[in-house]
Amino acid sequence: MACLVTVRSVDEGSVKNPYSFVPEDSLLSLPQEVKAVVALQHRETCVKEVVAACCEVPAFREESNSLVCCLSWRNEDFTYAVLAHILHELATVPSNELKPLFQMLYELMLIEDPLQLDRLQNVVEGSQGDNLLVNVKECNSKDSKRAYQCITFLVNLANQCQTARQYLVDNSSRWFWAVNWLKKQMTDYYWNSDVVTHVSNESSKSHSFQRTISAQDTLEEATALLNELEKPLSRLSGSGGDHSSGNECLGREDDEKDVDTRMNGDHVTDLDSTDD
């Protein structure tokens, strides 16, 4: 594992890896040929195993996230390898099993190194086909819960990471349609307050989006992000306003509360659930 950190890394000078959990002076030196073989030929296997452990072994989740951050810090090749695998998994695993993947991705996005903005761009709108906006676009009708969780991830990340917030504000024209889609989901369905069930957009096995209080919060925070570009102009014209978005991180508890179903019984749509 240690040699994966040193191959094709961004020049770090004398900066110490803040995620390192092994004293550097305790690492044995390996020949460059050995480092190259391990890092290049077995990197994908390493990534798959660590991500699988994160998803399948809850007791190892924190350690696997720390390991991935350690290996990704200032390491371009490993960073892109792990992002590609996570994004692929986010597009393919069942939508009620995405939380561990989003948590690992969240930790990666918070790494403050020269690759931070590159990671963000890759995740939001990377050119390789697998990215969050592609997920929203391709899943908004057939797997709307997956699309919603992608939007929620971006909103929560923006609330905790100034780099992400600035990027999303500066590029709002590229994802405003996703917010409009969520707004349409929140207004399209009639709900019956007399019919109650327990649902969540995160953990239930249904593919259909559920209209919940948490989803309403996400919509309001996403709309606030889109409106931030207008604030400086409105202040200059003397009509500025203040809006403070929520400050919830990705780790919202999945407390499933009462929600209301549609009259036809096909979609559960409202109103009291806390989900990611």
CORRACOR-V760917 format. One record per helix or strand of 3 or more residues. SS is the DSSP state (hx for helix, st for strand). FROM is the first residue (numbers start at 1). TO is the last residue. Records with the same first field share a line. If there is no record, write none. Layout:
SS=FROM-TO + FROM-TO
This chain:
hx=2-6 + 24-26 + 32-41 + 43-56 + 58-72 + 76-92 + 95-97 + 99-109 + 116-125 + 132-139 + 144-160 + 162-170 + 172-174 + 176-188 + 213-236
st=192-198 + 258-261 + 268-271
